Amino acid sequence: NLIEVGISDHLSLSLPEDSIPLDKLQLYIDMVEEVKHLYEDRIKVRLGFEVEYSCNNIESIAGILGSIDELDYTLLSIHKIDGWVINSSKSRDRYMGIDLYKLYEEYLDLVCEAASLKLFQVVAHIDLPKIFGFKPREDMKPLYEDVARRLAKAGVCVEVNTSGLRKPVAEVYPAREFLEVLRRYNVPVTLGSDAHKPEDVAYRFDDAIDIISKAGYRHISVFERRRRVDIPIF
């Protein structure tokens, strides 16, 4: 029952093992464009990339994104901090004994830094460090306030990502308190299921809509040729 779907392969120069090969970019674009036209009377298909942010190769990424006229949106994602892939179960034990607040602070600062570059329309899984259920004991609200203020200034949208419900943390990204703060700063939101297999497409979107509406939102955002369009939830 979807009326629109976005396809967002991973594009990363810092994590090439998790990225679409650069020599396959045009093939990917052509395939999505073909599907757009094939199903245009049944569902809107949008072309996107989930782009791994790294300040070391941002100029190369900007060049790639700037060369794709067909692009509808880009998702900003960060999985790696100081060489640590934070969502990898192989390095889960690294969360033990570290200052979790500082980790979240560093992660969210990188998110805001990347968002300010105006290359990305959407921030993906904004509080990813909670994936395994490790959360700071400190009050996170002041940090959320600062991040919401910076994202509002950057003009980006935040993805309400239901894949967290399939992870040990068992909640959407962002946390409800974070989402409520984002709403107060009028940061728009979109829906994502982060589906890496077909059965996860639109995973628990009814629950996500309920969470979004209870946070005070009345619209979600979609994108066409990098232009945001707000559509009513109800």
C-alpha positions as CSV (number, residue, x, y, z in Angstrom):
1,N,0.0,0.0,0.0
2,L,2.9,2.4,-0.5
3,I,2.5,5.3,-2.9
4,E,6.2,6.2,-2.9
5,V,9.5,4.4,-2.2
6,G,13.1,5.5,-2.1
7,I,16.0,3.3,-3.2
8,S,19.2,4.2,-1.4
9,D,22.3,2.1,-2.0
10,H,25.3,2.8,0.1
11,L,28.0,5.1,-1.2
12,S,31.1,5.2,0.9
13,L,34.7,5.9,0.1
14,S,35.8,5.2,3.7
15,L,34.0,1.9,3.9
16,P,34.4,0.5,0.4
17,E,33.5,-3.0,1.5
18,D,30.0,-1.7,2.3
19,S,29.6,0.5,-0.7
20,I,28.3,0.2,-4.2
21,P,31.5,0.0,-6.5
22,L,32.1,3.3,-8.2
23,D,32.2,1.6,-11.6
24,K,28.7,0.4,-11.0
25,L,27.2,3.8,-10.2
26,Q,25.8,4.5,-13.6
27,L,24.4,0.9,-13.8
28,Y,22.6,1.5,-10.5
29,I,21.2,4.9,-11.7
30,D,20.0,3.4,-15.0
31,M,18.3,0.5,-13.2
32,V,16.4,2.8,-10.8
33,E,15.4,5.1,-13.6
34,E,14.1,2.1,-15.6
35,V,12.0,1.0,-12.6
36,K,10.7,4.6,-12.2
37,H,9.3,4.5,-15.7
38,L,8.1,0.9,-15.6
39,Y,6.0,1.4,-12.5
40,E,5.1,5.1,-12.8
41,D,1.4,4.4,-12.9
42,R,1.5,2.3,-9.7
43,I,4.2,3.8,-7.4
44,K,6.6,6.7,-7.3
45,V,10.2,5.5,-7.2
46,R,12.9,7.8,-6.0
47,L,16.7,7.6,-6.6
48,G,18.9,8.1,-3.5
49,F,22.1,7.2,-1.9
50,E,23.0,6.6,1.7
51,V,26.3,8.4,1.8
52,E,28.9,7.8,4.5
53,Y,30.4,11.0,5.7
54,S,34.1,11.4,6.2
55,C,35.8,14.8,6.1
56,N,38.8,13.2,4.4
57,N,37.0,12.5,1.1
58,I,34.1,15.0,1.2
59,E,35.3,16.8,-2.0
60,S,35.2,13.5,-3.9
61,I,31.7,12.7,-2.6
62,A,30.5,16.2,-3.5
63,G,31.8,15.8,-7.0
64,I,30.1,12.4,-7.4
65,L,26.7,13.7,-6.1
66,G,27.0,16.9,-8.1
67,S,27.3,14.9,-11.3
68,I,24.1,12.9,-10.9
69,D,21.2,14.9,-12.3
70,E,18.6,12.2,-11.6
71,L,19.3,12.2,-7.9
72,D,16.2,12.7,-5.7
73,Y,17.8,12.7,-2.3
74,T,20.9,11.8,-0.3
75,L,20.9,10.3,3.2
76,L,23.8,11.4,5.4
77,S,25.1,8.5,7.5
78,I,28.0,7.9,9.8
79,H,29.0,4.4,10.9
80,K,32.7,5.0,11.6
81,I,34.4,7.1,14.2
82,D,38.2,7.1,14.5
83,G,38.4,3.8,12.7
84,W,35.7,2.2,14.8
85,V,32.6,0.9,12.9
86,I,30.2,1.5,15.7
87,N,27.3,-0.6,14.4
88,S,29.5,-3.7,13.9
89,S,28.7,-6.6,16.3
90,K,32.4,-7.6,16.0
91,S,33.4,-4.5,18.0
92,R,30.4,-4.4,20.3
93,D,32.6,-4.9,23.4
94,R,34.3,-1.6,22.7
95,Y,31.3,0.1,24.2
96,M,32.2,-1.3,27.6
97,G,34.1,1.1,29.8
98,I,34.0,4.1,27.5
99,D,32.4,7.5,28.2
100,L,29.1,7.0,26.4
101,Y,28.1,10.7,26.6
102,K,31.3,11.7,24.9
103,L,30.7,9.2,22.2
104,Y,27.2,10.5,21.5
105,E,28.5,14.1,21.7
106,E,31.3,13.3,19.2
107,Y,28.9,11.4,16.9
108,L,26.2,14.1,16.8
109,D,28.8,16.8,16.3
110,L,30.0,15.0,13.2
111,V,26.3,14.7,12.1
112,C,25.9,18.5,12.4
113,E,29.2,19.2,10.8
114,A,28.2,17.2,7.7
115,A,24.6,18.6,7.7
116,S,26.0,22.1,7.4
117,L,27.7,21.3,4.1
118,K,24.3,21.4,2.3
119,L,25.1,18.1,0.4
120,F,22.5,16.0,2.2
121,Q,18.7,16.2,2.3
122,V,18.2,13.7,5.1
123,V,20.1,12.6,8.2
124,A,19.9,8.8,8.6
125,H,19.6,6.9,11.9
126,I,20.7,10.0,13.8
127,D,21.4,8.3,17.2
128,L,23.0,5.1,15.8
129,P,25.4,4.7,18.8
130,K,22.5,3.3,20.8
131,I,22.2,0.3,18.4
132,F,23.3,-2.3,21.0
133,G,21.4,-0.6,23.9
134,F,24.3,1.4,25.4
135,K,23.0,4.8,26.4
136,P,24.5,7.6,28.6
137,R,23.2,8.0,32.1
138,E,23.5,11.8,31.8
139,D,20.5,14.0,30.8
140,M,20.7,14.1,27.0
141,K,18.2,16.9,26.5
142,P,20.8,19.7,26.4
143,L,22.7,17.8,23.7
144,Y,19.5,17.2,21.7
145,E,18.6,20.9,22.0
146,D,22.0,21.9,20.5
147,V,21.8,19.4,17.7
148,A,18.2,20.3,16.8
149,R,19.2,24.0,16.7
150,R,22.1,23.2,14.3
151,L,20.1,20.9,12.1
152,A,17.3,23.5,11.8
153,K,19.8,26.0,10.7
154,A,21.3,23.6,8.2
155,G,17.8,22.9,6.7
156,V,18.0,19.1,6.7
157,C,15.3,16.5,7.4
158,V,15.7,13.7,9.9
159,E,14.8,10.1,9.1
160,V,12.6,8.3,11.6
161,N,14.2,4.9,11.0
162,T,12.4,1.7,12.1
163,S,15.3,-0.6,11.7
164,G,16.2,0.2,15.3
165,L,13.2,-1.9,16.3
166,R,15.0,-4.9,14.7
167,K,18.2,-4.2,16.7
168,P,19.0,-4.9,20.4
169,V,18.0,-1.3,21.3
170,A,14.5,-2.1,20.2
171,E,13.4,1.4,19.4
172,V,13.3,3.7,16.4
173,Y,16.0,6.2,15.6
174,P,15.7,8.9,16.9
175,A,14.7,8.3,20.5
176,R,11.3,9.8,21.4
177,E,12.7,12.5,23.6
178,F,15.1,13.5,20.7
179,L,12.2,13.5,18.2
180,E,10.1,15.8,20.5
181,V,13.0,18.2,20.7
182,L,13.5,18.1,16.9
183,R,9.8,18.9,16.5
184,R,10.1,22.0,18.7
185,Y,12.8,23.3,16.4
186,N,10.7,22.5,13.3
187,V,13.2,20.0,11.9
188,P,11.2,18.0,9.3
189,V,11.1,14.2,9.3
190,T,10.8,11.4,6.8
191,L,10.2,7.7,7.1
192,G,12.8,5.0,6.6
193,S,12.9,1.2,7.2
194,D,16.5,0.8,6.2
195,A,15.5,-2.4,4.4
196,H,18.4,-4.6,3.4
197,K,15.9,-7.3,2.3
198,P,12.5,-7.1,0.8
199,E,10.5,-8.2,3.8
200,D,11.8,-5.3,5.8
201,V,10.4,-2.6,3.4
202,A,8.1,-0.3,5.4
203,Y,8.8,-2.3,8.5
204,R,6.4,-1.2,11.3
205,F,5.6,2.1,9.6
206,D,2.3,2.2,11.5
207,D,4.2,2.4,14.7
208,A,6.5,5.0,13.3
209,I,3.6,7.2,12.3
210,D,2.1,6.9,15.7
211,I,5.4,8.0,17.3
212,I,5.8,10.9,14.9
213,S,2.3,12.1,15.4
214,K,2.6,11.9,19.2
215,A,5.7,14.0,19.0
216,G,3.6,16.7,17.4
217,Y,4.3,16.3,13.7
218,R,1.5,16.5,11.2
219,H,3.5,16.0,8.0
220,I,6.4,13.9,6.8
221,S,8.7,14.8,4.0
222,V,9.5,13.2,0.6
223,F,11.9,14.3,-2.0
224,E,12.0,14.8,-5.8
225,R,15.2,16.1,-7.5
226,R,16.5,17.1,-4.1
227,R,13.4,19.3,-3.4
228,R,11.5,18.6,-0.2
229,V,7.7,18.1,-0.4
230,D,5.7,17.8,2.8
231,I,2.7,15.5,2.8
232,P,0.1,15.2,5.6
233,I,0.2,12.2,7.9
234,F,-3.6,12.0,8.1
